[in-house]
Each structure stands twice: as structure tokens, then as C-alpha cells.
Amino acid sequence: MQISIRHTIETTIGEGLPRAVQHLLLTPQSSPVQDVKSWRLEAEGMDDATGFIDAYGNRAHLCTLTRPASRLTIFAHGIVETADRNGVVGRLERDPVPALFRRVTPLTKPQGAVVEGFRAQPRTGNERIALLHELMARVGEVLDEAPAQSQVQDGQSQAQGQARPVVAADYAHAFVGAARAFDIPARFVTGYLVPEDDAAVALHAWAEAWDDGLGWIAFDAMLNLCPTERHVRVACGLDGLSTVAVRSVPAASAGSAETVEITADG
């Protein structure tokens, strides 16, 4: 499937700053599941930005701005051709060792309601893949019944008593935490999802778990399926904190906004 993406992010960083830095994780890379035909980032300071591969194998950019405007706009756009490999991503060229993704973080602590009942289940060979599919289904069952969460993807605190809708990041964090509870390397993934019908479009999140035979296998617990050609993979990390699309120093205010437009030609 050929997918055209236009993603605009506006961030407010304050007035009169002598200097600001923006760390961008907005560039997909070609892999066994996708071929990036074209991709461009447009932003203040992008012409002098430093591009590099980060510790998780992502393509990152660092923009250093002198006397930046109080409101900055980042525009990411391009065309990606995807293939349906039943979720099998395999082994990627710039990947760190899978063992790195056994590390539990505050956002990926295992949920008892998800992992209970699976502790005695085999987790090697073909049994591992079966376990991961069952965990994906169980995450969906548990979170579909939860009307709201108090945890947010970027790790910022939320006033006690406030709630928010359960989002894709919650499903991804729950799956990653469950896999790591069984000593299976798993990582948080951000990317784009071709919407169905008139559904709202935003950055999506899912997970990947390691299999010694097949390599990385993707699981979208929110949709209860292995990602298909509708998914475009952008970045991965230990959790949502390590895959934030735009990280500003000084931090951007709550006035930030973004829009995503996706069109696909099957």
C-alpha cells in the first residue's frame, strides 16, 4: 500500500528565549515492512540540524535555535510503501541487542490483571508466539473495560481526580509490560495508521516483541491484531517517554497542537 502522510506540529516554547533545542523523532526508515519513497522535515533550524541514529536505532534530528520564535512549526511529510508481513518485522540493521528491551520502566510495569493466569505457560519456540497473541488479546480485554487512566504517555503527572480516555499508548505499554514480565524483550513503537472511515488521525502506538526465530514481531493490542500494511513504523524505545515525536528544551507548553493527514492508495 502506498501511503501519503502530512504531519504538522505547532509548539509554544515561550517568548524572549536566547536559545532552544528540539529533538525530533519523526523520520520513518525503510525496513522489511516498509519502503520510504520520500520523506522531508521542515522546521526552523532544520537546514543546520544534526541527524543521527539514536541508541534504539531510530533516525533522530537535533535542531539548535538561536533566539527562536515563541511558536514553532514542524512539518513532516512523505510517501511510504508498506507490505503486510503478518506483523513480522524481523531483524533491523541498526537495532541494539534485544536484551536491552527487557528493562522495566515506570510506564511498563506489568499489570496483574493482564499477566495472571499465564505464568505457567511455555514461552519458548512456537509456544512464545502463542503466548504473545494471548497476551495481546488479554490486554485488550482488560483495557477495553477501563473507562479512563490517570497515567499519561509522556510521563507527566496529572491532577488527582482527573481522568482521560484510554489511548493506544496505554495498550502498547500494557503489552510491553506483560511481555517483559515473562522475560521476553519488548519495545514501544510509534507510527502512523491509515484510518478507517472518518476516524480521527493522530500518531499511533503499538509494540514489538522478540522471537529468536523470526526476530521482532509487532502487536497492536488496541486493535487486537498484528500490524498490517495500514501501519507505518517511525520510532521505537523502552516506552512512550523514549519515543516522543518532539522534545523541546525548554519544554513546550500545553499550547502545542498537531494535525495528521493520511491518504492511501491500495
N, C-alpha and C positions, 0 to 999 in steps of 0.2 A: 504494500500500500504506500502510495506517495502522499506525504503529509506536509502541508504548509503551515508554518507557525509564525505568529506575530505576537510578541510578548512585550508589554510596556510596563515599566515600574517607575513610579514617582516617589522620591523620598525627601523628607524635610529634615534638614540637619541643623537648622539654626542660622542666625544671621551674624555677620562680622567675624567668622572664624578665619584665622590665618592659614589653617591647613586642615585637610581632611583626607582620609584614606577609605577606599571602598574595595572590598574583596568580593569578587563576582564568581559564582558557580552557576553559569548559565549557558555552558557550551557542551552540547552532546558530542560524543565521539563515535566513530564507526566501530562496529563490533559484529559478532556473528548474527545478532538480531536486528541490526540496522546499518544503513549506509548513509552517512551525512553527505548530501549532494552539495549543499551550500549552507553557510552559516555566518552571520555577522552580528557583532555587538557594536552599538553606537551609544556613546556616553561622553560626558566631559572628561577629558584626560585619557580617553581610550587610545589616542594616537601614540602616547608615550607609556602606555600600560605595560607592565611586565607579565608575560604569560608563562605559566609553568605547570607541571604535573604535581599535584599535592600528594600527601602521604597515603591517600586512599586510591590513587590512580586517576583522579579527576583532572580535567583541564580547567585551571583557575586563572583569573586575571586580577592584578593588583593595580588600582588607579590611585596615584597620589596627586591631590589637587591643592594648588596654592590659591588662597582667597576664593574659595568656591562660592557659587550662588547658594542661597539658603534652600532652594528647592532644586533637586537634581532629577533628571530623567534618564533612564536606561532603556534602550530599545534592543531587543534580541529578536532576530528573525532569520528564517531559512527554510530549507526543504530537506526532509529526511525520508528515505525509503525504508520501510520496515518489512520484516518477514515473521511469520508465525512459526516458532520452533517449539511449541508446547511449553514455553517458559524456560527452556534450556539456553542459558547464556554462555555456558562453558567456561573456559579459562581465558582471561583477558591479558593482553600483553603487559600492561603496566600495573597489574594487581599486586598488592602486598601479600604476604603469606596469609592463608586463610585463618590461621590460629589467632591473628590479631582480632578477629571478629567473634571471639568467644568472650571478650571482655564485657561485663555487665555495667551499664551506666544507670544513673538515676531514672532516665526515661525508659529504660528497657528492663526494669525489674520484673521478673516473672509474676504473672497473676495466678493465684491459687485456683481460681475458678476455671482457668484455661488448662493448666498442666495436671490437675488432679485426675487420676484415673489412667494416666499414660506412663507413669514412672516405671512400670514393669515391662513396658512394650519394647521389643527389639528395635535397635536404632542403627544397624549396620546393613550394608548391601541394599537389596531391594526393600528390606524392612524399613530402612531410613526414609526412603521416598514415600512409602505408605504412611509412615508416622507424620511426615511433614504435611501431607494432604489432609490428614485427620486433624492436625493442629490448626491448619488454616480454617477448616470448617468450624472447629470449636471456637476460635477467636471470633468468627462471625456470629455464632450463636450467642456468645457472652456479650459482645459489644452491641449487637442489634437490640438487646434487651436493656441497654444502659441509655437512658434519655439524655444524659449530659455528663461531661467530665469537668474536673477542676484543673487538670493539667493541660498546659499549652505546649505546642510543638517546639517553640524556641526556648523553652525552659524558663521563661519569665513568670513571676508569681502573679496570681490573680486574687483579687479581693475575696476573702472568705464569704461564702454565701452566694457568690456569683457562679453561674454555670454557663456552659457553652455547648453547642451541638457536638456530637461525636463526629470526627472528621477522619479522612483517610490516614493521616499520620498516626492516629490512635490505634487503628487496626495494624499498621505496619510495626509500631512499637510493641504491641502486644504479641505479634507473631515472632518478632526478633527475640523478645524476652523469653518466650516459650521454647524456641529452638535452643537458645543458649543454656537454658535450664537443663537440657539434655546433652550438653557439651557439644552441640552442633554449631559450627561457625555460621553466623547470620548477620546480615547488614541491612541498613535502612537505605532506601533508594527514592530519589525524587525524579520526576519527569513529567511528561505531558500525556494526556489521554484524550483520544478523539471522542467527543461526546456523542451520546445517543439522543436523537430527537432534539429538543431545545434545552437540554440540560446546561446549567451554568458551567463555565470553563475556568479552571484555575490550575495551578501546579498540583499534580497528583503525587501520591506516595504509595510505595509498596515495599516488599522485602525480597531478599535473595538469601538462600541457604546453601551450604556447601555439601556436595556429594563427591566422594573420592573417585567415582567412575565418570560422572557426567560433568563435574565442575559446579559452577554456580547455577542454581535453578531459581527462577523468580516465582513469587507467590503474592497475589493481590487478595488479601484477606477481606477487604471491603467488598469486593465483587465476587469473592469465593471462586476464583479461577487463577490459572497461571497466565501471566500477561501474554497478550496476543499481538497481532500487528497494529492494534489500536494504541499501543503503548510506545512512547519514545523515551528512552533512558537518558538522563542527564548527569546525575551525580550519585555517589553512594558514600556512606560513612557509618560510624558506630550508631548514630541516632540522628534525630532531626536537628540537633544543635550543630553537628558537623557537616550538614548539607544545606544550610541556609543560603538561599539564592543570592542575596545581597547583604553583606555585613559592613556596616559603616562605623568608622571611628572619627569623631564622636558618634555615638549611636543615633540612628534615625529616630525621629519622634513618632508618636502614634498617628500622625497625619499622613503616613505613607499610604499609597494606593496602587493597584495594579490591574491591568486588563490582559486577557489572553484571547486571541482569536486563532482557531484551528480549522482548517479545511482539509479534506482528504479525498483522494481520487483512487478508488479501489482498482 
